[in-house]
Amino acid sequence: MVYCAVMMGNLHRLNVIAECRGAHLGLWACPPFLFVVMGIVDISAMLGSYVLANRYLDETTTVLLITAVAIFIFVIGNFIITGFNQIAEANRIKNEFISVVSHQLRSPLSVFKWVLDAMAHTSVDAARDPATQSYLGMLRDNAEKMIQLVNMLLEVSRFESGRLVLRQDRVSLDLVTEEFVRSYAPYAKAAHVTIQFTAPANLPPVRGDKEKIKMVVQNLIDNAVRYSRSGGQVTIVVASLGPAMVEWRISDIGIGIAKSQQRYIFQKFFRTDKAVQHQTQGSGLGLYIARSLVVAQGGDMGFTSEEGKGTTFWFHLPAYST
């Protein structure tokens, strides 16, 4: 039995594609696959050298030439594979570090926020003193921002380590959107931005993880309001794209995205120059996470934008079918 288990383990390691997928690496960044490729290149080079040398050179020179070619390719290939191996290991350690640190930070931050809430509501002095209430409010807001950042880092860690678990819920996109439109109304009013939302009465539900879909909707509404100009309008439309797909679309009259930077918009930690100037705070993780969540649930996400005029983001999710 032990022998069979060992043999099965060795056979599994021979499946380099499965091993690369298990490590969450592309084939051309995966050391086992590169090792096989370099082996094929090495053999092909030796055979080619032998055929050419055998035709034009004597036997001794042919052997020396083939040996030299083999050693050269082996050394170069070893350097390449070692480098990729180190990159893959560094990536694994980075993901583990982010996961551990994020988990360790989330609990004390939550306790910190809970204590601040308790102080604000139970302390008589705090309740009477406007300055104290203001300071406690600032601390609560910053604690909430730190908790959101930690949650984002955890989501990224789950994507990249293959530990993302998705439910298959029946989700009403219109109800989810209405919830966030109401919650963002005071923030939008303070920024002198109006939010308009429309959806048909017979909109079919979508299939996906409700909490993850809420994260996507919240991120897109937050961005649209945050980067809109004063006096601007954010328009949200949810509509059916036939029986199999539902579209969610949001448009703003805001700063827009420069054409030269649009290709990077869904990359991790990327923020456009205009976004940094308009809002100094931001992690550059929101859109990366939003698109990853949508794609992982069988959908797609994209955008159109014109610098100085505004941006439209959209995503599609499969309709729920019984």
Contacts in CASP RR format, 6 or more apart in sequence:
PFRMAT RR
TARGET T0000
AUTHOR 0000-0000-0000
METHOD contacts of the structure
MODEL  1
MVYCAVMMGNLHRLNVIAECRGAHLGLWACPPFLFVVMGIVDISAMLGSY
VLANRYLDETTTVLLITAVAIFIFVIGNFIITGFNQIAEANRIKNEFISV
VSHQLRSPLSVFKWVLDAMAHTSVDAARDPATQSYLGMLRDNAEKMIQLV
NMLLEVSRFESGRLVLRQDRVSLDLVTEEFVRSYAPYAKAAHVTIQFTAP
ANLPPVRGDKEKIKMVVQNLIDNAVRYSRSGGQVTIVVASLGPAMVEWRI
SDIGIGIAKSQQRYIFQKFFRTDKAVQHQTQGSGLGLYIARSLVVAQGGD
MGFTSEEGKGTTFWFHLPAYST
12 18 0 8 1.000
12 19 0 8 1.000
13 19 0 8 1.000
13 32 0 8 1.000
16 30 0 8 1.000
16 32 0 8 1.000
16 33 0 8 1.000
16 35 0 8 1.000
16 36 0 8 1.000
17 27 0 8 1.000
17 33 0 8 1.000
19 30 0 8 1.000
19 32 0 8 1.000
20 26 0 8 1.000
20 27 0 8 1.000
20 30 0 8 1.000
20 32 0 8 1.000
20 33 0 8 1.000
23 30 0 8 1.000
23 88 0 8 1.000
23 92 0 8 1.000
24 160 0 8 1.000
24 161 0 8 1.000
24 162 0 8 1.000
25 88 0 8 1.000
25 91 0 8 1.000
27 33 0 8 1.000
28 34 0 8 1.000
29 84 0 8 1.000
29 87 0 8 1.000
29 88 0 8 1.000
30 84 0 8 1.000
30 88 0 8 1.000
31 81 0 8 1.000
31 84 0 8 1.000
31 85 0 8 1.000
31 88 0 8 1.000
34 77 0 8 1.000
34 80 0 8 1.000
34 81 0 8 1.000
34 84 0 8 1.000
35 81 0 8 1.000
38 73 0 8 1.000
38 77 0 8 1.000
38 80 0 8 1.000
38 81 0 8 1.000
41 73 0 8 1.000
42 70 0 8 1.000
42 73 0 8 1.000
42 74 0 8 1.000
45 69 0 8 1.000
45 70 0 8 1.000
45 73 0 8 1.000
46 66 0 8 1.000
46 69 0 8 1.000
46 70 0 8 1.000
49 62 0 8 1.000
49 65 0 8 1.000
49 66 0 8 1.000
49 69 0 8 1.000
50 62 0 8 1.000
50 66 0 8 1.000
53 61 0 8 1.000
53 62 0 8 1.000
53 65 0 8 1.000
53 66 0 8 1.000
54 62 0 8 1.000
57 65 0 8 1.000
91 160 0 8 1.000
95 157 0 8 1.000
95 160 0 8 1.000
95 161 0 8 1.000
96 161 0 8 1.000
98 153 0 8 1.000
98 154 0 8 1.000
98 156 0 8 1.000
98 157 0 8 1.000
99 154 0 8 1.000
99 157 0 8 1.000
99 161 0 8 1.000
101 153 0 8 1.000
102 150 0 8 1.000
102 151 0 8 1.000
102 153 0 8 1.000
102 154 0 8 1.000
102 157 0 8 1.000
103 154 0 8 1.000
105 146 0 8 1.000
105 150 0 8 1.000
106 147 0 8 1.000
106 150 0 8 1.000
106 151 0 8 1.000
106 154 0 8 1.000
109 143 0 8 1.000
109 146 0 8 1.000
109 147 0 8 1.000
109 150 0 8 1.000
110 147 0 8 1.000
112 143 0 8 1.000
113 140 0 8 1.000
113 143 0 8 1.000
113 144 0 8 1.000
113 147 0 8 1.000
116 136 0 8 1.000
116 137 0 8 1.000
116 139 0 8 1.000
116 140 0 8 1.000
116 143 0 8 1.000
117 140 0 8 1.000
119 126 0 8 1.000
119 136 0 8 1.000
120 126 0 8 1.000
120 127 0 8 1.000
120 133 0 8 1.000
120 136 0 8 1.000
120 137 0 8 1.000
120 140 0 8 1.000
121 127 0 8 1.000
123 132 0 8 1.000
125 132 0 8 1.000
126 132 0 8 1.000
126 133 0 8 1.000
126 136 0 8 1.000
127 133 0 8 1.000
145 281 0 8 1.000
149 283 0 8 1.000
149 285 0 8 1.000
152 283 0 8 1.000
152 285 0 8 1.000
152 286 0 8 1.000
152 289 0 8 1.000
153 285 0 8 1.000
155 164 0 8 1.000
155 215 0 8 1.000
155 285 0 8 1.000
155 289 0 8 1.000
155 292 0 8 1.000
155 293 0 8 1.000
156 268 0 8 1.000
156 285 0 8 1.000
156 288 0 8 1.000
156 289 0 8 1.000
157 163 0 8 1.000
158 164 0 8 1.000
158 165 0 8 1.000
159 289 0 8 1.000
159 292 0 8 1.000
159 296 0 8 1.000
164 296 0 8 1.000
166 208 0 8 1.000
166 209 0 8 1.000
166 212 0 8 1.000
166 296 0 8 1.000
166 297 0 8 1.000
167 208 0 8 1.000
167 209 0 8 1.000
167 210 0 8 1.000
167 211 0 8 1.000
168 207 0 8 1.000
168 208 0 8 1.000
168 209 0 8 1.000
169 207 0 8 1.000
169 208 0 8 1.000
169 209 0 8 1.000
169 210 0 8 1.000
170 205 0 8 1.000
170 207 0 8 1.000
170 320 0 8 1.000
171 205 0 8 1.000
171 206 0 8 1.000
171 207 0 8 1.000
171 208 0 8 1.000
171 210 0 8 1.000
171 213 0 8 1.000
171 320 0 8 1.000
172 203 0 8 1.000
172 205 0 8 1.000
173 199 0 8 1.000
173 203 0 8 1.000
173 205 0 8 1.000
173 206 0 8 1.000
173 213 0 8 1.000
173 217 0 8 1.000
173 238 0 8 1.000
173 246 0 8 1.000
173 248 0 8 1.000
173 317 0 8 1.000
174 199 0 8 1.000
174 203 0 8 1.000
174 238 0 8 1.000
176 210 0 8 1.000
176 213 0 8 1.000
176 214 0 8 1.000
176 217 0 8 1.000
177 197 0 8 1.000
177 199 0 8 1.000
177 217 0 8 1.000
177 221 0 8 1.000
177 236 0 8 1.000
177 238 0 8 1.000
177 248 0 8 1.000
178 197 0 8 1.000
179 214 0 8 1.000
180 214 0 8 1.000
180 217 0 8 1.000
180 218 0 8 1.000
180 221 0 8 1.000
181 195 0 8 1.000
181 197 0 8 1.000
181 221 0 8 1.000
181 236 0 8 1.000
184 195 0 8 1.000
184 221 0 8 1.000
184 222 0 8 1.000
184 225 0 8 1.000
185 195 0 8 1.000
187 225 0 8 1.000
188 194 0 8 1.000
188 195 0 8 1.000
188 225 0 8 1.000
188 234 0 8 1.000
191 225 0 8 1.000
191 226 0 8 1.000
191 228 0 8 1.000
191 230 0 8 1.000
192 230 0 8 1.000
192 231 0 8 1.000
192 232 0 8 1.000
193 225 0 8 1.000
193 228 0 8 1.000
193 230 0 8 1.000
193 231 0 8 1.000
193 232 0 8 1.000
193 233 0 8 1.000
193 234 0 8 1.000
194 231 0 8 1.000
194 232 0 8 1.000
194 233 0 8 1.000
194 234 0 8 1.000
195 221 0 8 1.000
195 225 0 8 1.000
195 233 0 8 1.000
195 234 0 8 1.000
195 236 0 8 1.000
196 233 0 8 1.000
196 234 0 8 1.000
196 235 0 8 1.000
196 236 0 8 1.000
197 235 0 8 1.000
197 236 0 8 1.000
197 237 0 8 1.000
198 236 0 8 1.000
198 237 0 8 1.000
198 238 0 8 1.000
199 237 0 8 1.000
199 238 0 8 1.000
199 239 0 8 1.000
200 238 0 8 1.000
200 239 0 8 1.000
200 240 0 8 1.000
202 240 0 8 1.000
203 238 0 8 1.000
203 239 0 8 1.000
203 240 0 8 1.000
203 246 0 8 1.000
204 240 0 8 1.000
204 243 0 8 1.000
204 246 0 8 1.000
204 319 0 8 1.000
204 320 0 8 1.000
205 319 0 8 1.000
205 320 0 8 1.000
206 213 0 8 1.000
206 246 0 8 1.000
206 317 0 8 1.000
206 318 0 8 1.000
206 319 0 8 1.000
206 320 0 8 1.000
207 297 0 8 1.000
207 317 0 8 1.000
207 318 0 8 1.000
207 319 0 8 1.000
207 320 0 8 1.000
207 321 0 8 1.000
208 297 0 8 1.000
208 317 0 8 1.000
208 318 0 8 1.000
208 320 0 8 1.000
209 293 0 8 1.000
209 297 0 8 1.000
212 293 0 8 1.000
212 297 0 8 1.000
213 293 0 8 1.000
213 297 0 8 1.000
213 317 0 8 1.000
215 289 0 8 1.000
215 290 0 8 1.000
215 293 0 8 1.000
216 290 0 8 1.000
216 293 0 8 1.000
216 294 0 8 1.000
216 315 0 8 1.000
217 248 0 8 1.000
219 286 0 8 1.000
219 287 0 8 1.000
219 289 0 8 1.000
219 290 0 8 1.000
220 248 0 8 1.000
220 250 0 8 1.000
220 290 0 8 1.000
220 313 0 8 1.000
220 315 0 8 1.000
221 234 0 8 1.000
221 236 0 8 1.000
221 250 0 8 1.000
223 286 0 8 1.000
223 287 0 8 1.000
223 313 0 8 1.000
224 234 0 8 1.000
224 250 0 8 1.000
224 251 0 8 1.000
224 252 0 8 1.000
224 311 0 8 1.000
224 313 0 8 1.000
225 234 0 8 1.000
225 252 0 8 1.000
226 278 0 8 1.000
226 279 0 8 1.000
227 252 0 8 1.000
227 254 0 8 1.000
227 255 0 8 1.000
227 256 0 8 1.000
227 275 0 8 1.000
227 278 0 8 1.000
227 279 0 8 1.000
227 311 0 8 1.000
228 234 0 8 1.000
228 252 0 8 1.000
228 253 0 8 1.000
228 254 0 8 1.000
229 253 0 8 1.000
229 254 0 8 1.000
229 255 0 8 1.000
232 252 0 8 1.000
232 253 0 8 1.000
232 254 0 8 1.000
233 252 0 8 1.000
233 253 0 8 1.000
234 250 0 8 1.000
234 251 0 8 1.000
234 252 0 8 1.000
235 250 0 8 1.000
235 251 0 8 1.000
235 252 0 8 1.000
236 248 0 8 1.000
236 249 0 8 1.000
236 250 0 8 1.000
237 247 0 8 1.000
237 248 0 8 1.000
237 249 0 8 1.000
237 250 0 8 1.000
238 246 0 8 1.000
238 247 0 8 1.000
238 248 0 8 1.000
238 249 0 8 1.000
239 246 0 8 1.000
239 247 0 8 1.000
239 249 0 8 1.000
240 246 0 8 1.000
240 247 0 8 1.000
240 319 0 8 1.000
241 247 0 8 1.000
241 316 0 8 1.000
242 319 0 8 1.000
243 319 0 8 1.000
244 318 0 8 1.000
244 319 0 8 1.000
244 321 0 8 1.000
245 299 0 8 1.000
245 316 0 8 1.000
245 317 0 8 1.000
245 318 0 8 1.000
245 319 0 8 1.000
246 316 0 8 1.000
246 317 0 8 1.000
246 318 0 8 1.000
246 319 0 8 1.000
247 314 0 8 1.000
247 315 0 8 1.000
247 316 0 8 1.000
248 314 0 8 1.000
248 315 0 8 1.000
248 316 0 8 1.000
248 317 0 8 1.000
249 312 0 8 1.000
249 313 0 8 1.000
249 314 0 8 1.000
250 312 0 8 1.000
250 313 0 8 1.000
250 314 0 8 1.000
251 310 0 8 1.000
251 311 0 8 1.000
251 312 0 8 1.000
252 310 0 8 1.000
252 311 0 8 1.000
252 312 0 8 1.000
253 309 0 8 1.000
253 310 0 8 1.000
254 308 0 8 1.000
254 309 0 8 1.000
254 310 0 8 1.000
254 311 0 8 1.000
255 274 0 8 1.000
255 275 0 8 1.000
255 278 0 8 1.000
255 307 0 8 1.000
255 308 0 8 1.000
255 310 0 8 1.000
256 274 0 8 1.000
256 305 0 8 1.000
256 306 0 8 1.000
256 307 0 8 1.000
256 308 0 8 1.000
256 309 0 8 1.000
256 310 0 8 1.000
256 311 0 8 1.000
257 265 0 8 1.000
257 272 0 8 1.000
257 274 0 8 1.000
257 303 0 8 1.000
257 305 0 8 1.000
257 307 0 8 1.000
257 311 0 8 1.000
258 272 0 8 1.000
258 273 0 8 1.000
258 274 0 8 1.000
258 307 0 8 1.000
259 307 0 8 1.000
261 272 0 8 1.000
261 273 0 8 1.000
262 303 0 8 1.000
262 305 0 8 1.000
264 270 0 8 1.000
265 272 0 8 1.000
265 287 0 8 1.000
265 303 0 8 1.000
266 287 0 8 1.000
266 288 0 8 1.000
266 291 0 8 1.000
266 301 0 8 1.000
267 288 0 8 1.000
268 284 0 8 1.000
268 285 0 8 1.000
268 288 0 8 1.000
269 283 0 8 1.000
269 284 0 8 1.000
269 285 0 8 1.000
269 288 0 8 1.000
270 284 0 8 1.000
270 288 0 8 1.000
271 282 0 8 1.000
271 284 0 8 1.000
274 307 0 8 1.000
290 301 0 8 1.000
290 315 0 8 1.000
291 301 0 8 1.000
291 302 0 8 1.000
291 315 0 8 1.000
294 300 0 8 1.000
294 301 0 8 1.000
294 315 0 8 1.000
294 316 0 8 1.000
294 317 0 8 1.000
295 301 0 8 1.000
297 317 0 8 1.000
297 318 0 8 1.000
298 317 0 8 1.000
298 318 0 8 1.000
299 315 0 8 1.000
299 316 0 8 1.000
299 317 0 8 1.000
299 318 0 8 1.000
300 315 0 8 1.000
300 316 0 8 1.000
301 313 0 8 1.000
301 314 0 8 1.000
301 315 0 8 1.000
301 316 0 8 1.000
302 313 0 8 1.000
302 314 0 8 1.000
302 315 0 8 1.000
303 311 0 8 1.000
303 312 0 8 1.000
303 313 0 8 1.000
303 314 0 8 1.000
304 311 0 8 1.000
304 312 0 8 1.000
305 311 0 8 1.000
305 312 0 8 1.000
END
